[in-house]
Amino acid sequence: MVTRSLPQHAYSGTAVLRNESKVAHQENVPMFELMKSAGQSVFDFLQRHYCQQSMMIFCGKGNNGGDGFIVGYLALCHDINVEVILLAQDADLKGDARLAYQQYIDAGGTVTACLSIEESQNLQFGKNNTIIVDAIFGIGFTGQLPELIASISRAIELSNLPVISIDVPSGIDASSGAVSPFAIEADATVSFIALKQGLLTGNATHNVGKLIFEPLLIGDVFCQRVESQCFVQRFNNLPSLSARHKNQHKGSLGLLLTIGGKAGMPGAIRLASEAALRCGAPLVAVASAQENHQAITANRYELMLAESSPELLSKSGHLDKAKALLIGPGLGQCQWAKALFTCVISDDKPVVIDADGLHLLNAYMPNGVAKGTNNQWVLTPHPKEAAALLNTSVANIEANRFDAVVKIAKKYRCICVLKGAGSLVSDGNQTWVNTSGNHGMATGGMGDVLAGVIAATSMQTKNLLEATRLAVYLHGKAGDNIAAKKGHIGLLASDLFEQFPRLLKSVYEPISSDIS
């Protein structure tokens, strides 16, 4: 969860580390003033949410530790009990971190050094009115936590006390989002200057907890002067759909052809097809195994049936008439499925490739497509499917989701949606981090619904990247709306249908406030 108005750009930790001092110098802001501003922001957050509670601050030797010393100093100034644990020798403190340490000491603060596993095991944590502040590692962290820090992190977790991380939870790579074993699991993270992309997606979102963004003294200027090809999408920067005319008829937008559902597997393609109807596709024809026809059209008479063989599909005109295609949900990988896939993949229309369609794509095109190709494809892998497309492991995908989504988009010259917490959308040049959606949506059929939503929006705008971005946001927002009213547990993919018409009204007819 992210609070406070977010900037549109997100950055790698490396980009922030490389540019923050440069921008601060250009703005005549001393780096120690930035450190004090960061510490003040964290202290203010603690006062708002944990007023006058004791603090236990774990400080590393770098500038993140310096921020922690500022928090400790402010606690002393407000007569709040504070204990600072330094995970280094005080002689290791340099520059601004040293200045912050000295300010804390001069105010009467004391420091407990913790330099060994044995000392970490003897740490005494406070009672229920104590807050843990993690100021160990910041945006420069990569790799795995040292054994000492891992031991301290385990002890912090066992304490069951609230944990607030400064800028980045220790053990999280701010660029890739990779999570080191035993990384700090924060209840909230107060992050500064620019959004770090690694905090916004995948497994890292669990460790970040509630994300609080504070631009400090240079945040706005930083975003103006430092370029990034990673963007954060939320309601106020969503693309819109093409305006509809009063005399428009169902043929104006055209036909969506959805293909999937081997014998005995009607559910996935039914969900995708109905989602497309609910999101503005006026005509949807479903090509599925004949045994599924009754289940597909049951109580949804608006869905049409198309021929289920590649030969008849071409002869009937459904393939030619279709403005967009969707293939994969429940399709299987039998000869019938392969023949349909071969028929569709050579078409130059927008094609959403999901589920079994992705497995077939990987089988037929393991090396991707030739340079210069410009496919009107949207691929929608979850991490396991992404791993197959890149011939790697799920662990490698999750270790750098940004790298993975760009590689898939470039390999297949397409738009790629890498699903999961903070889903990523990329065309190989720009990458967008989605901010809607919740853990209650981790249920069967949600991906099928998303595929249908993307297919429908692709028919309503000429820009496939924007259509995909919009679909991913609306899909997540529909889930958020339902969870807000009914809770996260028991949320069904089909529950989203009722939300789509109202959400789309706000896209066609923009309003000043967020969708609620």
C-alpha positions in Angstrom: 0.0 0.0 0.0 1.4 3.4 -1.0 0.3 6.7 0.6 0.8 10.3 -0.3 0.7 11.6 -3.8 3.1 9.7 -5.9 5.4 11.0 -8.6 4.9 9.4 -12.0 8.5 8.2 -12.3 10.2 5.4 -10.5 14.0 4.8 -10.4 16.5 2.2 -9.7 18.4 2.5 -6.4 21.5 3.0 -8.4 20.0 6.0 -10.3 19.0 7.6 -7.0 22.3 7.0 -5.4 24.2 8.4 -8.4 22.1 11.5 -8.8 20.8 12.7 -5.4 24.0 14.4 -4.4 24.3 16.0 -7.8 20.7 17.4 -7.7 21.2 18.5 -4.1 24.4 20.4 -5.1 22.6 22.1 -8.0 19.8 23.2 -5.6 22.3 24.4 -2.9 21.0 21.8 -0.4 23.7 20.4 1.8 23.5 16.6 2.0 23.4 16.8 5.8 20.3 18.9 5.5 18.8 16.1 3.4 19.7 13.6 6.1 18.1 15.8 8.8 15.0 16.2 6.6 14.8 12.4 6.2 15.1 11.7 9.9 12.5 14.4 10.6 10.1 12.7 8.2 10.5 9.3 9.9 10.1 10.8 13.3 7.0 12.7 12.3 5.5 9.5 11.0 6.3 7.7 14.2 4.7 10.5 16.2 1.6 10.4 14.1 1.1 6.6 14.4 3.0 5.6 17.5 3.0 8.7 19.7 5.5 8.7 22.6 6.4 5.0 22.3 9.9 3.9 23.1 12.2 3.4 20.2 14.8 0.8 19.4 16.9 2.0 16.4 19.2 -0.3 14.6 21.9 1.7 12.7 24.3 0.6 10.0 27.5 2.5 9.3 26.3 4.3 6.2 23.9 7.2 5.5 20.9 5.1 6.3 22.3 4.7 9.8 22.8 8.4 9.8 19.1 8.9 9.2 18.5 6.6 12.2 20.8 8.7 14.4 18.7 11.8 13.5 15.5 9.9 14.6 17.3 9.1 17.8 18.3 12.7 18.4 14.7 13.9 17.8 13.4 11.3 20.2 15.8 12.6 22.9 14.6 16.2 22.2 11.0 15.0 22.9 11.9 13.1 26.0 11.1 9.7 24.3 13.0 6.7 25.6 15.4 5.6 22.8 18.0 2.9 22.5 20.4 2.9 19.5 22.2 -0.3 18.5 25.1 0.3 16.2 26.1 -2.6 13.9 29.6 -1.4 13.4 32.5 0.3 15.2 31.8 4.0 15.8 35.2 4.6 14.1 33.5 3.2 10.9 31.1 6.1 10.7 32.1 8.7 8.1 30.8 11.9 6.6 27.2 12.9 7.3 26.6 9.7 9.2 29.4 10.7 11.6 27.8 14.2 12.0 24.4 12.7 12.8 26.0 10.2 15.3 27.9 13.1 17.0 24.7 15.2 17.2 22.9 12.3 18.9 25.8 11.7 21.4 26.0 15.4 22.2 22.3 15.4 23.1 23.0 12.8 25.7 22.3 9.7 23.6 24.1 6.4 24.2 25.0 3.7 21.7 25.2 -0.1 22.2 27.5 -1.8 19.8 26.5 -5.2 18.4 29.3 -6.8 16.5 28.8 -10.5 16.8 26.2 -13.2 16.5 26.5 -13.8 20.2 25.8 -10.2 21.0 22.8 -10.2 18.6 21.3 -13.2 20.5 21.6 -11.4 23.8 19.7 -8.3 22.6 16.8 -7.4 25.0 13.7 -6.1 23.1 11.3 -3.8 24.8 7.7 -4.5 25.7 4.6 -3.8 23.7 5.2 0.0 23.7 8.5 -0.3 21.7 8.9 0.5 18.1 11.8 -1.0 16.0 13.4 1.4 13.5 15.4 -0.3 10.8 18.2 2.0 9.7 20.7 -0.6 8.7 21.0 -0.7 4.9 19.6 1.7 2.3 19.5 2.0 -1.5 23.1 0.8 -1.9 22.3 -2.7 -0.7 22.7 -5.7 -3.1 23.3 -9.4 -2.6 22.6 -11.2 0.7 22.5 -9.9 4.2 25.6 -10.6 6.3 25.1 -13.3 8.9 25.1 -10.8 11.7 22.3 -8.7 10.2 20.4 -11.8 9.3 20.5 -12.9 12.9 19.3 -9.5 14.1 16.5 -9.6 11.5 15.3 -13.0 12.8 15.4 -11.6 16.4 13.4 -8.5 15.3 10.8 -10.8 13.7 10.5 -12.9 16.8 9.9 -9.8 18.9 6.5 -9.2 17.2 7.1 -5.5 17.6 6.1 -2.9 15.0 9.0 -2.3 12.5 9.5 0.9 10.5 12.2 0.9 7.8 14.0 4.0 6.7 14.0 4.4 2.9 14.4 0.7 2.1 13.8 -2.4 4.3 17.3 -3.8 5.0 17.9 -6.8 2.6 15.8 -5.4 -0.3 17.6 -4.5 -3.5 16.0 -1.1 -4.4 16.7 -1.6 -8.1 15.7 -5.1 -8.8 13.3 -5.8 -5.9 15.3 -8.9 -5.0 14.7 -10.1 -1.4 17.6 -11.4 0.5 16.8 -14.3 2.9 15.9 -12.9 6.3 15.3 -9.4 4.9 13.6 -7.1 7.3 9.8 -7.3 7.2 8.5 -3.8 7.9 5.1 -2.7 8.9 5.8 0.5 7.1 8.7 2.0 5.0 9.3 5.7 4.8 11.1 6.3 1.5 12.6 9.5 0.2 13.3 11.8 -2.8 12.3 9.4 -5.6 10.3 6.2 -5.7 12.6 3.2 -5.8 11.2 0.7 -8.4 12.3 -2.3 -6.4 9.9 -1.5 -3.6 6.8 -1.5 -5.9 6.5 -5.1 -7.2 6.8 -8.7 -6.5 7.9 -10.3 -3.2 9.5 -7.0 -2.0 6.0 -5.5 -1.5 5.5 -7.8 1.5 8.7 -6.6 3.2 7.9 -3.0 2.5 4.5 -3.0 4.2 2.8 0.3 4.0 4.9 2.6 1.7 5.1 6.3 2.7 6.7 8.6 0.2 8.4 11.8 1.3 10.0 14.0 -1.5 12.1 16.0 1.0 13.8 19.1 -0.2 14.7 18.0 -3.7 12.2 15.3 -4.8 10.3 17.4 -7.3 13.4 18.7 -8.9 15.0 15.3 -9.0 12.1 13.9 -11.0 12.3 16.8 -13.4 16.0 16.4 -14.0 16.7 12.7 -13.9 15.2 10.6 -16.7 13.6 7.2 -16.2 11.8 4.8 -18.4 9.9 3.3 -15.4 6.6 4.8 -14.6 3.9 4.3 -11.9 0.3 4.1 -13.0 -2.6 5.2 -10.9 -6.0 6.7 -11.6 -4.9 10.2 -12.4 -2.5 9.2 -15.2 -4.5 6.4 -16.9 -5.0 6.5 -20.7 -8.6 7.0 -21.9 -10.6 5.1 -24.5 -11.9 6.4 -27.8 -15.0 8.4 -27.4 -18.2 6.7 -28.4 -20.7 8.4 -30.7 -24.4 8.6 -30.1 -25.1 6.8 -33.4 -22.5 4.1 -32.9 -23.7 0.5 -33.5 -22.2 -2.8 -32.4 -20.4 -3.2 -35.7 -18.5 0.0 -35.2 -16.1 -1.6 -32.7 -16.3 -5.0 -34.3 -16.0 -8.6 -33.2 -13.7 -10.2 -30.6 -12.8 -13.8 -31.3 -11.8 -15.7 -28.1 -10.2 -19.1 -28.5 -9.8 -21.7 -25.8 -11.4 -24.4 -23.7 -10.5 -27.9 -24.7 -13.1 -30.6 -24.1 -14.2 -30.5 -20.4 -12.5 -27.1 -19.7 -15.1 -24.4 -20.5 -14.6 -22.2 -17.4 -11.5 -20.2 -18.3 -12.6 -19.1 -21.8 -16.1 -18.4 -20.5 -14.6 -16.1 -17.8 -12.4 -14.3 -20.4 -15.2 -13.9 -22.9 -17.7 -12.5 -20.4 -15.1 -10.1 -19.0 -14.6 -8.8 -22.5 -18.4 -8.2 -22.9 -18.5 -6.4 -19.6 -15.6 -4.2 -20.7 -17.1 -2.9 -23.9 -16.5 -5.5 -26.5 -19.9 -5.4 -28.2 -19.6 -8.8 -30.1 -17.8 -11.8 -28.7 -17.6 -15.1 -30.5 -16.0 -18.1 -28.7 -14.2 -20.9 -30.5 -14.1 -23.8 -28.1 -14.5 -27.6 -28.1 -18.1 -28.5 -29.0 -18.6 -30.3 -25.7 -18.2 -26.9 -24.0 -20.8 -25.0 -25.9 -23.7 -25.4 -23.5 -21.6 -24.4 -20.5 -20.2 -21.4 -22.3 -23.5 -19.9 -23.3 -25.5 -20.9 -20.2 -27.1 -17.8 -18.7 -24.9 -15.6 -21.0 -26.8 -15.7 -24.2 -24.9 -12.6 -25.5 -21.9 -14.8 -26.2 -21.8 -16.2 -29.7 -20.3 -19.6 -30.7 -17.7 -19.9 -33.4 -16.4 -23.0 -35.2 -14.0 -25.0 -33.2 -11.7 -26.3 -36.1 -9.1 -24.1 -37.7 -10.4 -24.9 -41.2 -14.0 -24.0 -40.4 -12.9 -21.0 -38.4 -11.3 -19.5 -41.5 -14.1 -20.5 -43.9 -16.8 -19.1 -41.6 -15.3 -15.6 -41.7 -15.0 -15.3 -37.9 -11.3 -15.0 -38.1 -11.4 -12.4 -40.9 -14.2 -10.4 -39.3 -12.5 -10.3 -35.9 -11.0 -6.9 -34.9 -9.0 -8.6 -32.1 -8.2 -12.1 -30.9 -7.7 -13.8 -27.5 -6.2 -17.3 -27.3 -5.1 -19.5 -24.5 -7.5 -19.9 -21.5 -8.2 -23.6 -21.1 -6.9 -24.3 -24.6 -4.6 -27.2 -23.7 -1.6 -28.3 -25.8 -3.1 -31.1 -27.9 -3.0 -31.2 -31.7 -6.3 -29.3 -31.9 -4.9 -26.5 -29.7 -1.7 -26.4 -31.8 -3.6 -26.1 -35.0 -5.7 -23.2 -33.7 -2.6 -21.5 -32.3 -0.8 -21.8 -35.6 -3.8 -20.3 -37.4 -4.1 -17.3 -35.0 -0.4 -16.5 -34.5 0.1 -15.5 -38.2 -2.7 -12.9 -38.0 -1.7 -9.3 -37.9 -4.6 -8.2 -35.6 -4.1 -7.5 -31.9 -3.8 -10.9 -30.1 -3.9 -11.5 -26.4 -1.9 -14.6 -25.6 -2.6 -16.1 -22.2 -2.1 -19.4 -20.3 -1.8 -22.4 -22.7 -1.2 -19.9 -25.5 2.0 -18.9 -23.8 3.2 -22.5 -23.6 2.5 -23.0 -27.3 4.3 -19.7 -28.1 7.4 -20.9 -26.2 7.2 -24.3 -28.0 6.9 -22.8 -31.5 9.2 -19.8 -31.0 11.7 -20.6 -28.2 14.1 -18.0 -29.6 11.5 -15.2 -30.0 10.9 -13.4 -33.2 13.1 -11.7 -35.7 14.3 -8.1 -35.2 12.2 -5.6 -37.1 9.0 -7.6 -36.3 6.3 -5.5 -34.7 3.7 -7.9 -33.3 0.3 -6.7 -32.1 0.6 -9.2 -29.3 0.0 -8.9 -25.6 1.6 -11.6 -23.5 0.3 -12.1 -20.0 2.6 -14.5 -18.1 2.7 -15.1 -14.4 6.2 -15.7 -13.0 6.3 -19.5 -13.8 5.2 -18.8 -17.4 7.7 -16.0 -17.7 10.4 -18.3 -16.5 9.5 -20.7 -19.3 9.5 -17.9 -21.9 13.0 -16.9 -20.8 14.3 -20.4 -20.1 15.2 -19.6 -16.6 13.8 -20.2 -13.0 11.0 -18.6 -11.2 13.5 -17.4 -8.6 15.4 -15.5 -11.3 12.2 -13.9 -12.5 11.3 -12.7 -9.0 14.9 -11.6 -8.4 14.5 -8.9 -11.1 10.9 -8.6 -12.5 11.9 -5.4 -14.3 14.6 -7.1 -16.3 12.3 -10.1 -17.0 9.3 -8.1 -18.4 11.6 -6.0 -20.7 13.4 -9.1 -22.0 10.1 -10.9 -22.8 8.7 -7.7 -24.6 11.9 -7.5 -26.6 12.2 -11.2 -27.4 8.7 -11.4 -28.8 8.4 -7.7 -30.0 5.2 -7.4 -28.0 3.6 -5.9 -24.9 4.2 -8.0 -21.9 2.2 -8.0 -18.6 4.2 -9.7 -15.8 1.5 -10.5 -13.3 1.8 -10.5 -9.5 1.9 -7.9 -6.8 2.6 -4.6 -8.6 2.1 -6.1 -12.1 4.5 -4.7 -14.7 3.5 -3.7 -18.2 6.3 -3.1 -20.8 6.8 -2.7 -24.5 10.5 -3.2 -24.1 11.2 0.6 -23.8 8.8 1.8 -21.2 7.8 -0.1 -18.1 4.7 0.7 -16.0 4.2 -0.5 -12.4 0.5 -1.0 -11.6 -0.8 0.2 -8.3 -4.2 -1.5 -8.1 -5.1 -5.0 -7.0 -4.8 -7.0 -3.8 -3.9 -10.4 -2.4 -7.5 -11.5 -2.4 -7.2 -11.7 -6.2 -4.8 -14.6 -6.0 -7.6 -17.0 -7.0 -8.4 -19.2 -10.0 -9.8 -17.4 -13.0 -8.4 -13.9 -12.3 -5.9 -14.2 -15.1 -8.6 -15.3 -17.5 -10.7 -12.2 -16.6 -7.6 -10.0 -17.1 -7.0 -11.4 -20.5 -10.6 -10.6 -21.5 -10.4 -7.1 -20.2 -7.2 -6.5 -22.2 -8.8 -7.9 -25.4 -11.8 -5.6 -24.9 -9.8 -2.4 -24.3 -7.5 -3.2 -27.3 -10.6 -2.8 -29.5 -11.3 0.7 -28.1 -8.0 2.5 -28.6 -5.3 2.4 -31.3 -2.4 2.3 -28.8 -1.9 -1.3 -27.5 0.4 -0.3 -24.7 -2.2 2.1 -23.4 -5.0 -0.4 -23.8 -3.1 -2.9 -21.8 -2.1 -0.4 -19.0 -5.7 0.6 -18.6 -7.0 -3.0 -18.5 -4.5 -4.0 -15.8 -5.5 -1.1 -13.7 -9.2 -1.5 -14.1 -8.9 -5.3 -13.3 -7.0 -4.5 -10.1 -9.3 -1.7 -9.1 -12.4 -3.9 -9.5 -10.9 -6.3 -7.1 -10.0 -3.5 -4.7 -13.6 -2.2 -4.7 -15.0 -5.6 -3.9 -12.4 -6.3 -1.2 -13.2 -2.9 0.4 -16.8 -3.8 0.7 -16.7 -7.6 1.4 -13.2 -8.4 2.5 -10.4 -10.2 0.7 -11.2 -13.8 1.5 -13.6 -15.6 -0.9 -13.2 -13.1 -3.7 -14.2 -14.8 -7.0 -13.0 -13.9 -10.5 -16.6 -13.5 -11.7 -17.3 -11.0 -8.9 -15.3 -8.5 -10.9 -17.9 -8.3 -13.7 -20.3 -6.1 -11.9 -17.6 -3.5 -11.3 -16.5 -3.0 -14.9 -19.3 -0.9 -16.4 -19.1 1.7 -13.6 -15.3 1.8 -13.8 -15.4 2.2 -17.5 -17.8 5.1 -17.2 -15.1 7.0 -15.4 -12.6 6.3 -18.2 -15.0 7.4 -21.0 -16.3 10.3 -18.8 -13.4 11.4 -16.7 -14.1 12.6 -13.2 -11.9 14.7 -10.9 -11.8 12.2 -7.9 -10.5 8.7 -7.8 -12.7 5.7 -8.7 -14.4 4.5 -5.6 
